[in-house]
Amino acid sequence: MKKFIFNIKKYNKYAIRSAKAELKSEVADSYLNWLWWIIEPFCFMLIYVFVFGVVFKNNTPFFASFVFIGLACWDFFNRMVSGSVKLIINNRDLVTKVYIPKYILLISKSYTYLFKMGIALVITFGLMIFQGVTFSWHIVLLIPILIVLYIVSLGIGLLLMNYGVTINDLGNLTNIVLRMVFYLSGVFYNINERNLSPTLKYYFLRVNPIAFIMNEMRRILIFNQLPNFKWLGIWLVIGLLLVVIGIHTIHKNENSYAKVI
């Protein structure tokens, strides 16, 4: 871990510059430029609100804000996980010609994803104000929840990043699993309101980290309730273990990546 911390300090400026360059390149040829970072999540929210709120008549309070919180959370997790699988292969020129700790590539990507999630959260707060959601001091608890989200996503991403070099079908498998997790995570519905047994609801909201984190974000932002600190702590520990294992695995194998790709 000392080597990891040293490398983060050493290469952090590179990671930030790389993230800025990627963000600029995304909108370089667009007429609407950076406005797409607002339009895209907002349009997805409108689609889900119309389909599941109007067509299927979902009665969840402040449903638009409920959906937007879920989308902001899911979008970050999905980008981190799916984007990590082919990250080393997609950067083969950099990997084969210049030495850089390979996890810096994912750290840099995470900065772009954090920026986009920040925009989504700003839109969410604006939507909550428009819908008349009452804000409380519980909003400060969003910080530890976001930290857990980041660490869990990073841990999973580091492992997939390593094995994505040698397992060609890992990307396809990851997309299938993510699609299943998306529908089971309650992005556009409240798991607590489903006609499920208490045991099944419990496992839906504990075993699946993204469903748990979404639920806790909604509890503090919309319903002004305290999060489940016990399970936040459990997922924080699990996330840290995944990060440590991922870093160790990458340090062990990174010299062979250039040969494989």
Steps between C-alpha positions, in 0.01 A plus 500: 500500500795736556594459134140568399480821706839614365387438141171682553689808618755470219255447213197692627574805282515274196170339597332839536637630168394179327149528643470863388620411151244219474217727611599761243529243222150365574335828407758642258289434188161565658290809437359489853843435650495447879120534510483132401622412849175651627266405216590131488426405866196730505351332191556154646324613817202628301474168313500292817261735681256487209516122454499393864331801658226573245451182299543259794363753752776491761384680817842542662526852655713744299543234234705715258758576771487135606588387147770763449682398819495140380625593154785715635612219726462226238668698223819540704508134607424375150767717337763398753430128467433467126770749405772320693488165315676608179677801648853362471442357152348828379812682624750253352714778349548661838544169682762365259707818455494684833501368853205610704332308782204346324248590769571868426305445177190408703560780751508747211178358357338524842564875504295543182222282642503694829470826307196371311342364818555840662305663217223241540481568874478877444209437261348270761512767769339747262227248423445434870454872562254518209302205641495647849716240672594612851876516555648412838840460665497137378634625168853513650486121531510485121880532526569165675250327270678636191835390646367144539364512143837612367704243691273206411492603134878548493562161663282315248650702215859420597434126497315511168773718354761235579306197378367685195848480350500120477130405496360610164135434585508683832358817344195321362445316828532824698239672281254214556552507877470880510174487307358253752627708794344813346151349501546357850633822655180705510620783277143579393298332775506477880603151610339563840160543329519181294287199587795298628562310820691692772789255463526556126484878542774477761736315265409721204605806701809353669670250269482731198728796588358739242141433610605560860684824420209631289258424780716678758543807278123524460444455873715799592412729207127442453370343820737673749593175671830374636684248284579149612846565647561133573470395137679812378791385715474144368509613137781744576710212636407277204587781259837562665580128484414496130723804443793340686460172311466686170812710560702194605382306193590784263843552660564128462394476135559843344839409352333231291220716359713636214581145387136390505353796312 
